[in-house]
Amino acid sequence: MQFIEALKLRNKLFFLFILITMGLISVGIIGSMHLNSMKKNIDKLYFGSLVPVTELNEIIQIYHNGLASSVYKASRLEISPSQSSFEIQYSIKEIRKKWKAYESHFKRDDELDYLGYVALEIKHANEYFLKIYKVAKEGKDLTRINLSLLEKKVSYIHNIIQKLIKYEVDVAHYERRKFIVSYETTKKQLGTVLFFITMAISLISMYVFKSIQNDHTKLELTTKKLKIVNKKLENVSYTDSLTSLHNRRYFNLVYEREIKRAKRKNNYITFMMLDVDFFKQYNDTYGHIEGDYALQTVSKVLKDTLQRPSDYVFRLGGEEFGVVLTDTDESNSAKLARDICDAVRDKKLLHANSSVNEFVTISIGVVCCIADDALDEDVLISRADEMLYEAKETGRDRYIITSNVSTAKVKTA
């Protein structure tokens, strides 16, 4: 066992896999051999007896309810000769088909003689009914048919087939007894083999697992550390360092995902494009440090206003921000846009060179619509950009919202 201790974790696991695989293959081969044997017994029991009995019973029923019944009705003038001839012809076809299906099943050599005898009697009985069929087809009167002879024919063929059914049932009981004995023996053998194989695999597996347990513990600790580092790296890659909002890279992922989700549920989707009014002049007047503070202030307003888990806020670049809202109708989207404008203005960041207000303000373009298969995600962004442009052109420090992503129908606030 010393060579196992020298193996690396991957090799140890591979070694364990080989052992278990070999054990399972052995169990599979042995089990397959016995199961195939049991399957043959089951085939003999069910398909060799149950199905044929059903077919023979169906033949008897056709003689009684198909042939005899049709002749009785014709003799009492309850049905026409043409209808009687049709029913007789159809019944004989069904009997031949059922008998042919019965003969196709597995038969022992000692059954063939009696099987031939029954087939001959069925043929004679069918010939008797075919004579009646010809009379009925010619439209002749069937009222004078010898019903006692009819009953005798049907009763005779009934008894012959019943003997065959009894034989099939007796064979089924015999095969069942054999199957139970074989099954019990196989079960004990298979159980014994499985026990020893399982014990052997368990003992070897315990040793191997004990050998790799220490390595696994170290691996778990290393994995946890890597997950923490990866999570930090992921957050860094998707987060804007200045504002702590999601960045443009994360926007590209979330935007497409939320559009598809809204389309599946046929929900509202809202996209806002925000821009700080006269931000270049603000930077030129107060410097980049104050400009960064202004962006952080706007970011805080967005985070404080949009706090649902389904509200996504992004810094798209420079002084431009984006917002994605799901399951928010036009009225609520407009209210949120108005609240954002008011909240930014209420921060009272002085902006001496703004021609709109003495404080920093923002303009917002909003598109809100119900997502369907026809919605183009690029058009949604373009329409929001158009609404932002419209907000700037009409005086800034406001939002403009539309629900139409193809024709400009807007509301101004």
N, C-alpha and C positions, 0 to 999 in steps of 0.2 A: 504493500500500500504506500510505500514511500514515494513512488513516482507520482501519485495523485497529489501529494503535498507540494510537489515541485511545479505542478501545472498552474498556469495562469487562470484567472477567473473564466475567460471565454472558453478555454480548453476544458476546464472542469465542467462547465455547463454542457459542452458538446459531448463529453464523456458520459454524463448522466443521461443525456438525450439518447445516445446510442444504446445504453443499457435498457432504458424504458422501451425504446422502439423494438429492440430484440425480444423483450418480454411480451410486448403487445402482439408482435408478429406471431410468436409461438402460440399465444392464446388464440389469436385469430385463426391460425391454420387448424388447430385442434378443434376449436369451436365450430369452424366452418364445416369440417368433416362430419361432425356429429349433427350439426343443424341440417346439412344436406340429407343425412339419413332420416332425420325427423321429418323433413319436408316431404320426402317420398311417402312416408307413412301417412302424413296428413293428406297428401294428394289421393292416396288410396282410400282413405277414410271418407273424405268429403267428395272429391271429384269422381271417385270410383263408385260411390254409393248414393250420396245425397242428391246430386244432380240427376243421375239416371232415374231414381225413384220419382222425382218431380216430373220428369219427362213421361214416364210410364203412366203416372196418375193423370197427366194432361191428355194422353191418348185415350184413356178410359172415359174421361169427361167428354171428349169429342164424340166418342161412340154414343154416349147416352144423350148429351145435350145438343150435339150437332146433327148426327145422322138419324138416330132413332126419333128424336124430338121432331125433326123436320118431316119424317115420314108419317108420324102420328098426326101432325097438324094437317098434312096434305090429305090423309085418309078421312079426316073430319071436315075437310073443305075450309079449314081455318086459314090456309095460305094457298096460293095458286100453284099449279104444277110447275110454272116457269121459276117461281121463287124457290120452290122445293128443290128443283134441279140445280139451281145456283148454290143453295146451301149445301146440298150433298156433294157437289163437285169441290167446293171450297173446303169442306170438312175432310174429304179424302186427301186433298193436297196437304192439309195440315198434319194429318196422321202420318203420311209418308215422310214429311219433313221431320217430325218429332222422332219417328222410328229411325230414320237415317242418322239423326244426331245421337240417339241412344246407342246405335251400333258402332259409332265412331269412337266411343270410350274404350278404355283398356279392358280386354276380356281374357280370361284364362282359357286354356285349351279345353278344360272340362265343361265350360259353359257354352261352347260353340254349338254342340248338338241340340241342346234345348233352345238356344237362340234361333237356330235355323227352323226348328219346329214352330216356334211362335211366329216367326216371320212368314212362314207358309200359311198359318192360320189367319194372320192379319190380311194376307193377300186374298185368301178365299172370302173372308168377310167383306173386304173392299170390293171384290168382284160381285158379290151379292148386291151391295148397295149401288154399284155401277149399273147393274141391270135395272134397278128402280130408277136411277138417274136417266137412263135412256128412255124409259117409259114416260117419265115426267117431262123430259125435253120434247117429246113428240106431242105433248099436250093431252095425253090419255088420262082417263079417270083412274085415280089412285085409291078410290074408296073400297075397292075389292081386294086390296092387298091383304095377305095372310099375316095378321098382326102377331099371332102366336108363333109363327115361324120367325118373324122379326125379333120378338122377345127372346126366342131360343138362341138365335144367332148372336145377339148382343150379350146375353147372359154367358154364353159359351166363351166368347172372346174376352169378356170381363174376367171370368175365372182363370183363364190361361194367363192373362197379364198380371192378375193378382198374385198368382204363384211366382211369377218372375219378380214382382215387387217384394214378396216375402223373402225370396232368395237374396235379393240385393240388401235387404235390411239385416238378414242373418250374417251376410258377409261383412256388413258395416260393424256389427257387434263384435265379430271375430277380429276384424282388423283393429278395432278400438282396443280390445284387450291386449293384442300384440303391441300396439302403439304405447299403451300405458306402461307395460313392462319395459319396453325399449327406452321410453322416455325417462323412467326412474333410474334405470341403469346408466344412461347417458348423463343424467343430471349429477349422479354421484361421482362419476368419473371426471366430468368437467369441473365439478366443485373441488375435487381433490387436487387436480392439476392447477387450477386457479389459486388455491390456497398456497401451495408450495411456491408457485411463481411470484405471487404477491409478497410472501414472506421474504423471498430472496431479494426482490427488487426493493422492498422496504428497508431491509438491513443495509444494503449497499447504498441506497439513497440517503439514509440517515448519516452514514459516514461521509458521503460526498457533500451533503448539505452542511454538515458540521464544519467541513473543511473550508467551504466557501462563505460561511456565515460572517467571519471577520472581514473578508474582502467586501462582502455586501454592505456591511455596516459602514465601512469607509467610503464605499461608493455612494451610499445614501447621503452622507454628510457632504461629500463633494458636490453631489447633484443639487442639494438644497442651496449651497453657496452659489452654484452656477445659476440656479433659477432666480435668486435674489439679484445677482449681477445682471442677468439678462433682462429682468423686469426693469431695472434702473436704466439699462441701455435703451430698452424699448420706449420707456417714458421720455427719455431724452430725445430719441429720434422722432417722437410724435408731438413734442411740446416746444412751444416758442419760449426761448430762454428769457426774454424781456417781460412778457405778460403772463407767462405760465398757462396760456391758452393752448388749445390744439393748434398745430401748424398746418401749412398748406398740404404737406404730405399726408397727414392724417385726414384732412378734409377730402382728399381724392378717394380714400378708402370708404369713409363714412357716407359721403354723399351718394355714391353709387349704390351702396348697400341699403340705405334708407329709402331711396327711390324704388328699388326693387321690392322692398318690404311693403311700402305703401301701395304699390301696384297690385301685389298679391291680395291685400286686404281691402283694396279700393278705398283707402283712407285719404284724408287731407295731407298734403305736403306743403310746407312753407319754406321759402328761401329768402333770407334778407341779406342785402349787401349794404354795408355801412361805411361811411367815409367821414373823417374829421374835417370840418369846414376850415378852409384856409390854413391847413397845417404847415405848409411850406413857410408862409408868412410868420406863423407862430415860432417855428424853429429859428428863422432868421432874426426874430425879435428877442426871444428868450434863451436861445441856445438849445443844443441837442439834449442836455441833461434835463432841462425842463420839458423838452419835447417828449423824452422818454417817460417822464412822470405823467404827462398828459395821457399818453397811450396806456399806461398802467391804470390810470384813473378810469378811463373809458372801459378798460377790460374788467375792472372791478364792478362797474355798473352793470355790465353784461352778465357777469357771473351772479351778481346779487338778484338781478331781475329774472334770469332764466335758470331756474334751479331744478326743474324736473329731470329725471334720469334720461328722458328722451330728447332733451334740449341740448343741442351741440353748438358751441361757440368756437370760432376759429379766428386767428389772425392770418389773413391771406397774404399780407405783405405791406410794409410801410404803415400808413395810417388806415389801411383798408381791412375791414373785418367781415366775416360771414357768419350767418346763423342758419341752422337747419332745425326746423320744428316738425314734428309728426303729430297727426291726430289733433290738429289745432285749426279751427275754421277761420274764415276771413275776419269775422268780427273780433275774435280773440287775438288773432295775429295783429290786427290794426291796433288793438289796445296795448299789446306788448310793445309795438314799435313806438307808439305815443309815449308810453311810460319810459322807454329808454331815452328818447329825446328829452323829456322833462328831467329825468334823473341826471343826465350829463350836464344839462344847463344849470341844474340846482347845485352842482359841485362848485360853481362860481370860480372857475379857473380863468383869471383875467386874460383877455385876448384883445389888446389895444388896437391891433391892425385888422380886426375882423369888421367887415361892413355889414354883418348880420346882427351881431350882439356883442356886448362888451365882454361876455364870457365865452369860453369854448363851447361850441355846439357841434352837432353831427347831422348828416343827412342820410336818409335810409330809403332804399328801393326794395319793395316787398312784392313777392309773387306768392299767391296762395291759391291752390286748386286741388281738386280731387284727382289723384293719380289713376290713370288708366293705361292700357297698353299703347295708346297713341302718344302718350307723354314723352317728349324728347328731353332728356336731362340737360343737354347743351342749350336747348331753347330756354329752359327754365332759368339758367344762369344769365343768358343774354337778356331776357325780359327783366330780370332783377337789375341788371346793369342799366337798361334803358330807364327803368323807374328811378334809379339813383341819379342818372343824368337829368331826368325831368325834375327831380326834387331840387337839384342844384340850380337848374335854369329858372325855377319858379321862386327862388328866394332863399334856399337852404334852411337849416334848422327845422326840418320837417321830414315827414315820410310820405311816400306815395305808394299806394298799393293797387294791385290789379289781380283779378282772378282769371284773366284770359291770357293764355300763353301764346296766342297767335295774333290777335287784334288788340290794339291799345285802347282799352276801356279802363280808365283810371279814376281814382278818387283822391282828392288832395286834402291834407290836413295841416 
